[in-house]
């Protein structure tokens, strides 16, 4: 099942994608797609609805973030062996954790607006994991049972803010619009193996990133085990699990950073696509 939130920012309605790729409205059944409707029981009830009985949404609509009222936006750094190699970094012994401010979250195809003073904004296609039930001290063997579903995240990053402004990575990760999420939440029953998902990112039609979740240093299950030993993961929390090689800051012979008018297109198998145009804050 593919769940969506569609409509203007702040006024999104819940929906699902039917077998023909159309949006069907779920407003008669729930108010929004948030953590409190992501339990296995709630998702089973939604999947039992005859999609043909739901109103068809006509015309082009905006896709909002696929989860509303996200609690925590947790991100894992240097989690692909081939990405660590391209940056010259030593693979970590434990998952590197940082947070992205919730004010960075936007829709899958919304404009990405870089800060006025930014000259080093970068792209990162990532697998997003949405938690479906409270997880505390969860073993990796049971961890995937706590996942509601998966989505695409673009972990847009300002490298100078991240590395040079003194402090934590959060400074370079939390600018407004630096967290496109969606276009939809794909429930875990549709993803047979989260550790075998190919992904790509194109910039202005040129392939920049090509990767597969099989090269993760820490699997989705291991990440959940680790994080849940440190804090409770709540329904609606999102974990962005790291990026494969091909980021702009690692390009040779010189880095390549985002410029006004650039277009990023992201894809992960089974999870749809994102497309963002880059603008600059006024």
Backbone as CSV, one residue per row, in Angstrom:
resi,resn,N_x,N_y,N_z,CA_x,CA_y,CA_z,C_x,C_y,C_z
1,UNK,0.840,-1.191,0.000,0.000,0.000,0.000,0.873,1.238,0.000
2,UNK,0.482,2.209,-0.825,1.210,3.467,-0.911,0.310,4.590,-0.395
3,UNK,0.727,5.188,0.728,-0.046,6.245,1.368,0.564,7.598,1.025
4,UNK,-0.294,8.566,0.773,0.163,9.897,0.393,-0.568,10.965,1.203
5,UNK,0.056,12.133,1.240,-0.586,13.333,1.755,-0.501,14.358,0.629
6,UNK,-1.646,14.826,0.183,-1.652,15.672,-1.000,-2.377,16.991,-0.706
7,UNK,-1.991,18.006,-1.458,-2.633,19.304,-1.306,-1.651,20.381,-0.896
8,UNK,-2.130,21.609,-0.725,-1.253,22.725,-0.366,-0.563,22.494,0.976
9,UNK,0.587,23.126,1.138,1.342,22.999,2.369,0.507,23.420,3.565
10,UNK,0.454,22.565,4.584,-0.331,22.837,5.772,-1.793,22.449,5.659
11,UNK,-2.230,22.044,4.472,-3.628,21.650,4.250,-3.712,20.271,3.586
12,UNK,-2.699,19.454,3.782,-2.659,18.164,3.108,-3.801,17.253,3.554
13,UNK,-4.282,16.466,2.619,-5.305,15.456,2.878,-4.688,14.066,2.724
14,UNK,-5.245,13.079,3.414,-4.710,11.716,3.284,-5.248,11.023,2.037
15,UNK,-4.408,10.192,1.454,-4.836,9.439,0.287,-3.998,8.191,0.115
16,UNK,-4.340,7.427,-0.900,-3.525,6.281,-1.275,-3.423,6.228,-2.789
17,UNK,-2.416,5.527,-3.256,-2.213,5.327,-4.678,-2.832,3.990,-5.064
18,UNK,-3.791,4.010,-6.006,-4.463,2.766,-6.382,-3.617,1.979,-7.382
19,UNK,-4.122,0.836,-7.791,-3.342,-0.070,-8.648,-3.025,0.536,-10.002
20,UNK,-3.792,1.566,-10.408,-3.558,2.222,-11.687,-2.708,3.485,-11.553
21,UNK,-2.227,3.747,-10.335,-1.385,4.912,-10.112,-2.134,6.193,-9.839
22,UNK,-3.455,6.102,-9.624,-4.249,7.278,-9.309,-4.293,7.523,-7.808
23,UNK,-4.537,8.766,-7.426,-4.710,9.108,-6.008,-6.167,8.902,-5.631
24,UNK,-6.400,8.230,-4.536,-7.747,8.045,-3.968,-7.783,8.732,-2.605
25,UNK,-8.835,9.472,-2.348,-8.941,10.247,-1.114,-9.387,9.365,0.053
26,UNK,-8.686,9.517,1.187,-8.993,8.732,2.391,-9.642,9.566,3.493
27,UNK,-10.091,10.769,3.174,-10.568,11.697,4.203,-11.760,11.174,4.980
28,UNK,-12.562,10.300,4.377,-13.712,9.756,5.102,-13.288,8.728,6.142
29,UNK,-12.065,8.283,6.074,-11.611,7.218,6.962,-10.609,7.681,8.006
30,UNK,-9.868,8.750,7.739,-8.925,9.285,8.711,-8.626,10.733,8.373
31,UNK,-8.186,11.458,9.390,-7.948,12.881,9.229,-6.617,13.173,8.559
32,UNK,-5.608,12.367,8.879,-4.276,12.605,8.337,-3.461,11.330,8.480
33,UNK,-2.336,11.274,7.798,-1.410,10.151,7.922,-0.310,10.573,8.879
34,UNK,-0.488,10.199,10.125,0.450,10.545,11.186,0.781,9.281,11.977
35,UNK,1.651,9.427,12.964,2.104,8.274,13.715,0.996,7.438,14.319
36,UNK,-0.110,8.068,14.692,-1.164,7.316,15.383,-1.975,6.415,14.456
37,UNK,-1.732,6.455,13.146,-2.440,5.544,12.237,-1.469,4.592,11.540
38,UNK,-0.261,4.449,12.084,0.756,3.644,11.413,0.994,2.293,12.075
39,UNK,0.166,1.935,13.049,0.298,0.610,13.655,-0.101,-0.460,12.643
40,UNK,0.328,-1.682,12.890,-0.038,-2.785,12.001,-1.552,-2.916,11.883
41,UNK,-2.256,-2.719,13.002,-3.706,-2.867,12.993,-4.368,-1.786,12.137
42,UNK,-3.904,-0.551,12.288,-4.478,0.545,11.515,-4.190,0.374,10.029
43,UNK,-2.966,-0.024,9.712,-2.614,-0.211,8.298,-3.401,-1.366,7.688
44,UNK,-3.642,-2.408,8.480,-4.444,-3.529,7.977,-5.867,-3.077,7.677
45,UNK,-6.427,-2.220,8.539,-7.773,-1.698,8.303,-7.827,-0.871,7.027
46,UNK,-6.798,-0.056,6.800,-6.764,0.754,5.586,-6.627,-0.112,4.343
47,UNK,-5.806,-1.135,4.435,-5.593,-1.983,3.264,-6.834,-2.798,2.917
48,UNK,-7.728,-2.970,3.877,-8.961,-3.727,3.635,-10.027,-2.906,2.914
49,UNK,-9.827,-1.606,2.812,-10.801,-0.744,2.128,-10.756,-1.009,0.629
50,UNK,-11.904,-1.113,0.007,-11.988,-1.245,-1.451,-11.569,0.078,-2.071
51,UNK,-10.426,0.101,-2.728,-9.917,1.365,-3.258,-10.867,1.997,-4.271
52,UNK,-11.658,1.170,-4.947,-12.606,1.711,-5.928,-13.763,2.467,-5.279
53,UNK,-13.935,2.264,-3.956,-14.982,2.987,-3.237,-14.532,4.378,-2.802
54,UNK,-13.250,4.661,-2.957,-12.698,5.935,-2.514,-12.781,6.968,-3.637
55,UNK,-13.047,8.229,-3.294,-13.119,9.268,-4.330,-11.801,9.403,-5.076
56,UNK,-11.904,9.523,-6.395,-10.739,9.717,-7.244,-10.326,11.181,-7.202
57,UNK,-9.047,11.431,-7.002,-8.530,12.800,-6.984,-8.115,13.164,-8.404
58,UNK,-8.775,14.168,-8.969,-8.534,14.557,-10.353,-7.472,15.653,-10.427
59,UNK,-6.782,15.678,-11.563,-5.852,16.767,-11.837,-4.528,16.613,-11.123
60,UNK,-3.645,17.562,-11.375,-2.329,17.555,-10.753,-2.418,18.126,-9.341
61,UNK,-1.767,17.468,-8.418,-1.772,17.914,-7.029,-0.346,17.879,-6.495
62,UNK,-0.128,18.644,-5.460,1.158,18.616,-4.767,1.187,17.443,-3.799
63,UNK,2.332,16.748,-3.758,2.562,15.735,-2.737,3.253,16.395,-1.547
64,UNK,2.607,16.362,-0.389,3.246,16.841,0.822,4.158,15.775,1.386
65,UNK,4.864,16.071,2.484,5.625,15.015,3.173,4.711,13.829,3.445
66,UNK,5.193,12.629,3.249,4.300,11.468,3.307,3.846,11.119,4.717
67,UNK,4.456,11.724,5.728,4.026,11.567,7.117,3.825,12.959,7.704
68,UNK,2.697,13.168,8.355,2.435,14.443,8.999,2.883,14.432,10.451
69,UNK,3.212,15.601,10.963,3.609,15.746,12.376,4.720,14.771,12.759
70,UNK,5.747,14.717,11.919,6.882,13.842,12.215,7.461,14.204,13.578
71,UNK,7.672,13.199,14.405,8.191,13.437,15.747,9.677,13.747,15.716
72,UNK,10.487,12.724,15.481,11.937,12.891,15.366,12.366,12.606,13.935
73,UNK,13.284,13.427,13.421,13.879,13.190,12.111,15.343,12.844,12.363
74,UNK,15.620,11.544,12.450,16.953,11.056,12.779,17.693,10.676,11.500
75,UNK,18.961,10.974,11.441,19.754,10.717,10.239,21.046,9.991,10.599
76,UNK,21.454,9.113,9.706,22.668,8.325,9.904,23.713,8.780,8.878
77,UNK,24.897,9.111,9.363,25.961,9.596,8.495,26.978,8.521,8.159
78,UNK,27.610,8.660,7.001,28.677,7.743,6.554,28.263,6.278,6.707
79,UNK,27.103,5.941,6.172,26.581,4.596,6.380,26.681,3.713,5.149
80,UNK,27.342,4.182,4.100,27.595,3.334,2.934,29.102,3.184,2.782
81,UNK,29.555,1.966,2.647,30.996,1.732,2.574,31.618,2.442,1.378
82,UNK,30.899,2.470,0.244,31.458,3.108,-0.944,31.423,4.631,-0.841
83,UNK,30.459,5.184,-0.077,30.448,6.627,0.159,31.572,7.015,1.128
84,UNK,31.775,6.215,2.165,32.879,6.497,3.087,34.200,6.477,2.342
85,UNK,34.339,5.537,1.400,35.579,5.437,0.645,35.804,6.674,-0.222
86,UNK,34.728,7.191,-0.856,34.920,8.341,-1.738,35.279,9.607,-0.962
87,UNK,34.882,9.674,0.303,35.204,10.847,1.117,36.515,10.687,1.872
88,UNK,37.091,9.489,1.819,38.325,9.226,2.542,38.129,9.020,4.026
89,UNK,36.889,8.782,4.440,36.580,8.617,5.860,36.728,7.157,6.283
90,UNK,37.109,6.949,7.516,37.165,5.613,8.090,35.756,5.166,8.458
91,UNK,35.310,4.004,8.022,33.971,3.543,8.391,33.795,3.543,9.907
92,UNK,32.662,4.038,10.405,32.472,4.157,11.852,32.244,2.806,12.521
93,UNK,32.551,2.761,13.801,32.305,1.549,14.584,30.848,1.424,15.001
94,UNK,30.173,2.546,15.095,28.760,2.587,15.467,28.064,3.574,14.539
95,UNK,26.742,3.472,14.371,26.048,4.428,13.512,26.267,5.870,13.978
96,UNK,26.643,6.736,13.035,26.775,8.164,13.324,25.385,8.785,13.260
97,UNK,24.983,9.422,14.333,23.632,9.980,14.432,23.682,11.497,14.446
98,UNK,22.825,12.100,13.641,22.554,13.530,13.766,21.071,13.744,13.518
99,UNK,20.592,14.916,13.862,19.179,15.244,13.696,19.010,16.312,12.627
100,UNK,17.923,16.227,11.918,17.522,17.260,10.980,16.302,17.950,11.574
101,UNK,16.312,19.283,11.628,15.192,20.017,12.206,13.914,19.728,11.412
102,UNK,12.799,19.605,12.126,11.536,19.321,11.455,11.125,20.433,10.498
103,UNK,11.624,21.652,10.724,11.300,22.758,9.819,11.970,22.594,8.463
104,UNK,12.880,21.617,8.338,13.489,21.328,7.034,12.596,20.458,6.160
105,UNK,11.604,19.806,6.755,10.802,18.824,6.038,9.903,19.526,5.017
106,UNK,9.870,18.973,3.802,8.984,19.506,2.776,8.534,18.364,1.873
107,UNK,7.697,18.686,0.900,7.183,17.684,-0.013,8.227,17.204,-1.007
108,UNK,7.944,16.068,-1.621,8.917,15.410,-2.490,9.332,16.251,-3.680
109,UNK,8.426,17.068,-4.177,8.716,17.844,-5.377,8.694,19.347,-5.113
110,UNK,8.750,19.723,-3.853,8.792,21.145,-3.504,10.135,21.747,-3.908
111,UNK,10.152,23.059,-4.068,11.394,23.763,-4.364,12.349,23.657,-3.183
112,UNK,13.616,23.367,-3.469,14.663,23.406,-2.447,15.301,24.788,-2.508
113,UNK,15.197,25.520,-1.412,15.698,26.890,-1.369,16.938,26.953,-0.492
114,UNK,18.089,27.249,-1.104,19.337,27.289,-0.340,19.474,28.645,0.337
115,UNK,20.120,28.702,1.497,20.269,29.970,2.221,21.033,31.017,1.404
116,UNK,20.812,32.272,1.741,21.429,33.374,1.008,22.940,33.226,0.895
117,UNK,23.568,32.827,1.997,25.028,32.796,2.040,25.610,31.451,1.624
118,UNK,24.771,30.523,1.183,25.251,29.178,0.859,25.972,29.144,-0.484
119,UNK,27.135,28.505,-0.491,27.880,28.225,-1.714,28.248,26.740,-1.815
120,UNK,27.822,25.939,-0.822,28.288,24.559,-0.750,27.143,23.591,-0.437
121,UNK,25.975,23.838,-1.012,24.841,22.939,-0.782,24.954,21.720,-1.692
122,UNK,24.578,20.568,-1.153,24.867,19.277,-1.767,23.615,18.402,-1.716
123,UNK,23.632,17.318,-2.446,22.504,16.393,-2.558,22.861,15.061,-1.903
124,UNK,21.827,14.324,-1.453,22.032,12.981,-0.905,20.731,12.197,-1.011
125,UNK,20.650,11.236,-1.914,19.488,10.355,-1.971,19.611,9.322,-0.858
126,UNK,18.506,9.119,-0.121,18.558,8.206,1.023,17.250,7.434,1.183
127,UNK,17.368,6.243,1.734,16.210,5.454,2.136,15.700,5.975,3.474
128,UNK,14.431,6.364,3.519,13.792,6.777,4.765,12.993,5.626,5.358
129,UNK,13.103,5.471,6.663,12.385,4.423,7.406,11.406,5.103,8.353
130,UNK,10.143,4.723,8.283,9.109,5.320,9.126,8.706,4.314,10.201
131,UNK,8.825,4.725,11.447,8.503,3.846,12.573,6.979,3.759,12.745
132,UNK,6.498,2.530,13.033,5.060,2.318,13.146,4.569,2.060,14.553
133,UNK,5.456,1.641,15.459,5.061,1.434,16.847,6.265,1.691,17.730
134,UNK,5.991,2.013,18.994,7.052,2.400,19.915,8.101,1.308,20.025
135,UNK,9.372,1.719,19.902,10.486,0.765,19.920,11.481,1.165,21.002
136,UNK,11.724,0.275,21.940,12.678,0.496,23.021,13.411,-0.814,23.268
137,UNK,14.749,-0.781,23.227,15.573,-1.970,23.402,15.145,-3.110,22.472
138,UNK,15.033,-2.788,21.206,14.603,-3.756,20.201,15.823,-4.482,19.631
139,UNK,15.729,-5.780,19.461,16.813,-6.542,18.847,16.748,-6.390,17.326
140,UNK,17.896,-6.590,16.680,17.894,-6.473,15.216,17.028,-7.569,14.578
141,UNK,16.889,-8.692,15.269,16.052,-9.770,14.730,14.583,-9.367,14.658
142,UNK,14.146,-8.507,15.566,12.744,-8.079,15.610,12.530,-6.683,15.044
143,UNK,13.613,-6.004,14.686,13.528,-4.566,14.409,12.576,-4.208,13.278
144,UNK,12.560,-4.994,12.203,11.733,-4.619,11.062,10.241,-4.716,11.368
145,UNK,9.876,-5.419,12.434,8.471,-5.471,12.843,7.981,-4.115,13.336
146,UNK,8.900,-3.219,13.650,8.546,-1.895,14.171,8.493,-0.841,13.061
147,UNK,8.713,-1.269,11.839,8.696,-0.360,10.693,7.302,-0.326,10.078
148,UNK,6.764,0.881,9.900,5.498,1.025,9.174,5.734,0.954,7.677
149,UNK,6.809,1.608,7.219,7.085,1.615,5.797,8.318,2.420,5.471
150,UNK,8.480,2.660,4.181,9.699,3.279,3.667,9.352,4.408,2.699
151,UNK,10.294,5.321,2.522,10.096,6.442,1.607,11.458,6.939,1.152
152,UNK,11.438,7.877,0.207,12.664,8.538,-0.234,12.872,9.799,0.593
153,UNK,14.114,10.065,0.948,14.510,11.321,1.585,15.681,11.911,0.795
154,UNK,15.637,13.198,0.527,16.806,13.910,0.009,17.415,14.664,1.191
155,UNK,18.533,14.152,1.679,19.208,14.789,2.816,20.093,15.924,2.281
156,UNK,19.449,17.002,1.859,20.188,18.145,1.327,21.074,18.705,2.445
157,UNK,22.316,19.047,2.078,23.313,19.388,3.083,24.141,20.586,2.634
158,UNK,24.332,21.549,3.527,25.245,22.661,3.252,26.575,22.318,3.907
159,UNK,27.583,21.983,3.090,28.814,21.407,3.626,29.614,22.397,4.476
160,UNK,29.645,23.656,4.115,30.379,24.613,4.939,29.703,24.763,6.290
161,UNK,28.377,24.880,6.291,27.647,24.964,7.558,27.897,23.713,8.384
162,UNK,27.929,22.553,7.703,28.076,21.265,8.375,29.455,21.099,9.006
163,UNK,30.494,21.526,8.280,31.858,21.202,8.684,32.654,22.373,9.255
164,UNK,32.288,23.603,8.911,33.154,24.739,9.218,32.572,25.754,10.206
165,UNK,31.308,25.626,10.561,30.699,26.646,11.417,30.785,26.310,12.896
166,UNK,31.621,25.369,13.254,31.816,24.968,14.654,30.524,24.413,15.235
167,UNK,30.598,23.201,15.715,29.409,22.578,16.284,29.103,21.273,15.579
168,UNK,27.852,20.905,15.565,27.449,19.608,15.039,26.974,19.713,13.589
169,UNK,26.844,18.551,12.934,26.419,18.499,11.540,25.049,19.126,11.338
170,UNK,24.250,19.183,12.398,22.875,19.674,12.292,22.805,21.035,11.624
171,UNK,23.808,21.877,11.821,23.786,23.212,11.220,23.681,23.151,9.698
172,UNK,24.346,22.194,9.093,24.330,22.082,7.640,23.236,21.209,7.088
173,UNK,22.451,20.608,7.980,21.420,19.668,7.563,20.005,20.199,7.744
174,UNK,19.855,21.302,8.456,18.536,21.711,8.935,17.975,22.968,8.295
175,UNK,18.612,23.455,7.224,18.069,24.641,6.565,16.665,24.338,6.033
176,UNK,15.846,25.361,5.948,14.483,25.186,5.435,14.517,24.498,4.073
177,UNK,13.613,23.548,3.875,13.446,22.749,2.643,14.553,21.741,2.408
178,UNK,15.424,21.504,3.391,16.522,20.555,3.205,16.128,19.117,3.560
179,UNK,14.818,18.836,3.614,14.373,17.480,3.911,13.176,17.029,3.093
180,UNK,13.246,17.053,1.746,12.144,16.500,0.954,11.900,15.033,1.310
181,UNK,10.636,14.688,1.578,10.292,13.363,2.099,9.058,12.843,1.373
182,UNK,9.166,11.703,0.742,8.043,11.137,-0.008,8.484,10.714,-1.404
183,UNK,7.593,10.622,-2.394,6.258,11.196,-2.424,5.215,10.426,-1.619
184,UNK,5.485,9.151,-1.393,4.525,8.369,-0.618,5.249,7.448,0.350
185,UNK,4.469,6.975,1.297,4.934,5.989,2.271,4.518,4.614,1.761
186,UNK,5.490,3.771,1.485,5.223,2.418,1.013,5.291,1.478,2.205
187,UNK,4.197,0.803,2.504,4.162,-0.053,3.684,5.143,-1.215,3.542
188,UNK,5.626,-1.698,4.682,6.766,-2.617,4.668,6.454,-3.932,3.960
189,UNK,5.177,-4.306,3.873,4.839,-5.557,3.204,5.148,-5.522,1.713
190,UNK,5.314,-4.310,1.144,5.621,-4.190,-0.279,7.133,-4.193,-0.553
191,UNK,7.927,-4.081,0.487,9.385,-4.056,0.329,9.943,-5.352,0.912
192,UNK,10.247,-6.282,0.029,10.684,-7.611,0.465,11.993,-7.560,1.238
193,UNK,12.937,-6.754,0.744,14.256,-6.684,1.372,14.765,-5.248,1.328
194,UNK,14.709,-4.540,2.463,15.204,-3.156,2.454,16.707,-3.052,2.238
195,UNK,17.409,-4.191,2.257,18.861,-4.185,2.033,19.225,-4.567,0.603
196,UNK,18.269,-4.423,-0.297,18.575,-4.665,-1.714,17.737,-3.735,-2.579
197,UNK,17.892,-2.437,-2.339,17.138,-1.430,-3.080,18.098,-0.544,-3.874
198,UNK,18.079,-0.626,-5.199,18.875,0.302,-5.992,18.318,1.712,-5.918
199,UNK,19.191,2.709,-6.043,18.776,4.106,-5.950,19.668,4.956,-6.834
200,UNK,19.114,6.075,-7.308,19.878,6.993,-8.149,19.500,8.430,-7.827
201,UNK,20.389,9.340,-8.193,20.103,10.770,-8.184,20.729,11.389,-9.419
202,UNK,19.912,12.136,-10.170,20.369,12.856,-11.353,20.318,14.349,-11.075
203,UNK,21.302,15.064,-11.598,21.334,16.520,-11.515,21.325,17.066,-12.937
204,UNK,20.261,17.791,-13.259,20.103,18.346,-14.610,20.234,17.264,-15.677
205,UNK,19.696,16.077,-15.363,19.708,14.978,-16.307,20.975,14.154,-16.326
206,UNK,21.973,14.506,-15.535,23.234,13.768,-15.479,23.278,12.918,-14.213
207,UNK,23.595,11.643,-14.375,23.637,10.736,-13.235,24.779,11.108,-12.296
208,UNK,24.439,11.380,-11.036,25.414,11.715,-10.019,25.613,10.578,-9.021
209,UNK,24.511,10.006,-8.558,24.591,8.929,-7.574,23.962,7.665,-8.121
210,UNK,24.663,6.584,-7.954,24.147,5.249,-8.239,24.550,4.370,-7.061
211,UNK,23.583,3.754,-6.424,23.926,2.946,-5.259,22.890,1.886,-4.972
212,UNK,23.127,1.152,-3.919,22.214,0.097,-3.488,22.336,-0.035,-1.978
213,UNK,21.208,-0.234,-1.319,21.230,-0.355,0.139,22.027,-1.564,0.611
214,UNK,22.419,-2.433,-0.303,23.245,-3.585,0.077,24.624,-3.171,0.564
215,UNK,25.067,-1.937,0.243,26.394,-1.495,0.700,26.320,-0.678,1.985
216,UNK,25.161,-0.681,2.644,25.086,-0.042,3.956,26.061,-0.715,4.929
217,UNK,26.715,0.083,5.736,27.572,-0.444,6.798,26.704,-1.022,7.910
218,UNK,25.668,-0.285,8.279,24.695,-0.741,9.282,23.342,-0.871,8.595
219,UNK,22.747,-2.056,8.688,21.459,-2.316,8.053,20.350,-1.546,8.759
220,UNK,19.195,-1.506,8.127,18.034,-0.875,8.754,17.772,-1.499,10.120
221,UNK,17.809,-2.808,10.197,17.549,-3.497,11.466,18.588,-3.137,12.514
222,UNK,19.850,-3.061,12.120,20.909,-2.712,13.072,20.789,-1.270,13.541
223,UNK,20.370,-0.389,12.640,20.155,1.009,13.025,19.057,1.117,14.068
224,UNK,17.950,0.428,13.834,16.835,0.480,14.792,17.252,-0.112,16.131
225,UNK,17.993,-1.216,16.104,18.489,-1.803,17.352,19.331,-0.790,18.117
226,UNK,20.248,-0.138,17.411,21.144,0.813,18.069,20.384,2.015,18.613
227,UNK,19.559,2.638,17.780,18.852,3.845,18.219,17.886,3.547,19.358
228,UNK,17.218,2.407,19.300,16.240,2.093,20.339,16.901,1.736,21.660
229,UNK,18.214,1.486,21.642,18.933,1.279,22.897,19.296,2.609,23.547
230,UNK,19.183,3.696,22.774,19.528,5.025,23.269,18.308,5.859,23.627
231,UNK,17.199,5.639,22.901,15.991,6.453,23.070,14.803,5.656,22.540
232,UNK,13.616,6.005,22.989,12.424,5.382,22.437,12.136,5.970,21.067
233,UNK,11.928,5.096,20.107,11.467,5.509,18.793,9.944,5.442,18.797
234,UNK,9.313,6.526,18.367,7.860,6.623,18.429,7.235,6.511,17.045
235,UNK,5.973,6.085,16.970,5.292,6.038,15.677,5.332,7.401,14.992
236,UNK,5.711,7.385,13.718,5.831,8.623,12.966,7.225,9.201,12.948
237,UNK,8.148,8.676,13.757,9.550,9.085,13.644,10.091,8.600,12.294
238,UNK,10.997,9.378,11.730,11.608,9.032,10.446,13.115,8.912,10.630
239,UNK,13.680,7.855,10.080,15.125,7.651,10.089,15.620,7.695,8.647
240,UNK,16.523,8.613,8.359,17.162,8.672,7.048,18.499,7.949,7.164
241,UNK,18.717,6.929,6.327,19.694,5.889,6.647,21.050,6.028,5.965
242,UNK,21.339,7.174,5.362,22.636,7.368,4.744,22.570,7.369,3.231
243,UNK,23.661,7.797,2.598,23.661,7.992,1.149,24.785,7.216,0.482
244,UNK,24.567,6.764,-0.751,25.620,6.096,-1.507,26.590,7.113,-2.111
245,UNK,27.610,6.655,-2.839,28.593,7.585,-3.400,27.991,8.475,-4.482
246,UNK,28.732,9.571,-4.767,28.323,10.468,-5.838,27.877,11.837,-5.365
247,UNK,28.123,12.169,-4.095,27.742,13.492,-3.607,28.651,14.543,-4.234
248,UNK,28.138,15.774,-4.294,28.862,16.830,-4.971,30.183,17.189,-4.330
249,UNK,30.242,17.127,-3.008,31.465,17.512,-2.293,32.627,16.571,-2.563
250,UNK,32.339,15.363,-3.085,33.392,14.385,-3.359,33.753,14.300,-4.837
251,UNK,33.156,15.165,-5.668,33.439,15.105,-7.098,34.891,15.484,-7.379
252,UNK,35.461,14.828,-8.371,36.815,15.101,-8.806,36.777,15.585,-10.261
253,UNK,37.642,16.496,-10.672,38.759,17.061,-9.892,38.342,18.149,-8.913
254,UNK,37.098,18.665,-9.035,36.626,19.707,-8.130,35.218,19.382,-7.659
255,UNK,34.868,19.778,-6.437,33.501,19.581,-5.962,32.489,20.298,-6.865
256,UNK,31.266,19.794,-6.861,30.163,20.409,-7.607,29.031,20.636,-6.626
257,UNK,28.607,21.879,-6.463,27.554,22.192,-5.515,26.317,22.723,-6.242
258,UNK,25.205,22.753,-5.520,23.936,23.154,-6.115,23.943,24.635,-6.463
259,UNK,23.346,24.924,-7.633,23.200,26.304,-8.082,21.733,26.577,-8.393
260,UNK,21.370,27.828,-8.338,19.993,28.224,-8.634,19.597,27.713,-10.019
261,UNK,18.436,27.093,-10.092,17.937,26.550,-11.346,18.258,25.095,-11.568
262,UNK,19.150,24.505,-10.765,19.441,23.080,-10.873,18.194,22.258,-10.587
263,UNK,18.126,21.079,-11.193,17.011,20.164,-10.973,17.561,18.823,-10.496
264,UNK,17.115,18.388,-9.328,17.486,17.082,-8.779,16.339,16.100,-8.987
265,UNK,16.668,14.904,-9.462,15.680,13.836,-9.621,16.185,12.598,-8.895
266,UNK,15.390,12.108,-7.949,15.768,10.981,-7.099,14.844,9.807,-7.352
267,UNK,15.394,8.599,-7.244,14.617,7.370,-7.438,15.158,6.287,-6.533
268,UNK,14.237,5.546,-5.906,14.576,4.304,-5.210,13.565,3.260,-5.661
269,UNK,14.039,2.082,-5.987,13.160,1.039,-6.516,11.990,0.769,-5.557
270,UNK,10.788,0.835,-6.089,9.583,0.559,-5.317,9.054,1.726,-4.527
271,UNK,9.819,2.833,-4.460,9.426,3.953,-3.603,9.085,5.212,-4.393
272,UNK,9.122,5.153,-5.720,8.742,6.306,-6.520,9.910,7.217,-6.834
273,UNK,9.588,8.468,-7.150,10.594,9.446,-7.545,10.321,10.786,-6.871
274,UNK,11.377,11.567,-6.754,11.291,12.963,-6.330,11.912,13.831,-7.419
275,UNK,11.455,15.091,-7.475,12.058,16.059,-8.409,11.971,17.444,-7.796
276,UNK,13.125,18.054,-7.568,13.160,19.390,-6.947,13.985,20.343,-7.789
277,UNK,13.479,21.557,-7.908,14.233,22.639,-8.514,14.854,23.478,-7.407
278,UNK,16.075,23.936,-7.630,16.817,24.686,-6.626,16.604,26.184,-6.826
279,UNK,16.287,26.876,-5.750,16.162,28.325,-5.739,17.065,28.855,-4.617
280,UNK,17.114,30.155,-4.484,17.900,30.777,-3.414,16.989,31.665,-2.588
281,UNK,17.165,31.634,-1.262,16.371,32.491,-0.393,16.497,33.947,-0.825
282,UNK,15.375,34.639,-0.783,15.375,36.061,-1.179,16.162,36.884,-0.140
